[in-house]
Amino acid sequence: MLHVAVRGRVQGVGFRWFVRARARELQLAGWVRNLPDGSVEVFAEGERDALEHFQRLLKSGPPGAVVASVDTVGGAAREEAKRPFGILR
C-alpha cells in the first residue's frame, strides 16, 4: 500500500491524469485527488515492485509539474481503493 501527499506545482498541470494513467499501466487499485492546500493525495494498492516503480514516477510527474516532495500520509485512507484506479473530486 502507498498513501502519500505530493507537494510542489502539482495542480493545474495534468498531474492527476498522469497518476491515473501510470497506475492503470501498473495494474494498481486506488485513487488520486487534489487537496485544498495545493498538494495531491495518492492512495494505491498492488504488487510491491509496481508500487515502488509508481512512487518513483510520482517524484517526477508529467511535463509542467515541479514535485517538491512525496510524503507518506499517516493513518488509514478515508476512501476505499478503486479499481480501475480513479480520480476523486
C-alpha positions, 0 to 999 in steps of 0.5 A: 500500500502507498498513501502519500501527499505530493507537494510542489506545482502539482495542480493545474498541470495534468498531474492527476491524469498522469497518476491515473494513467501510470497506475492503470499501466501498473495494474494498481487499485486506488485513487488520486485527488487534489487537496485544498492546500495545493498538494495531491493525495495518492492512495494505491494498492498492488504488487510491491515492485509496481508500487515502488516503480509508481512512487518513483514516477510520482517524484517526477510527474508529467511535463509542467509539474515541479514535485517538491516532495512525496510524503507518506500520509499517516493513518488509514485512507478515508476512501476505499481503493478503486479499481480501475484506479480513479480520480476523486473530486 
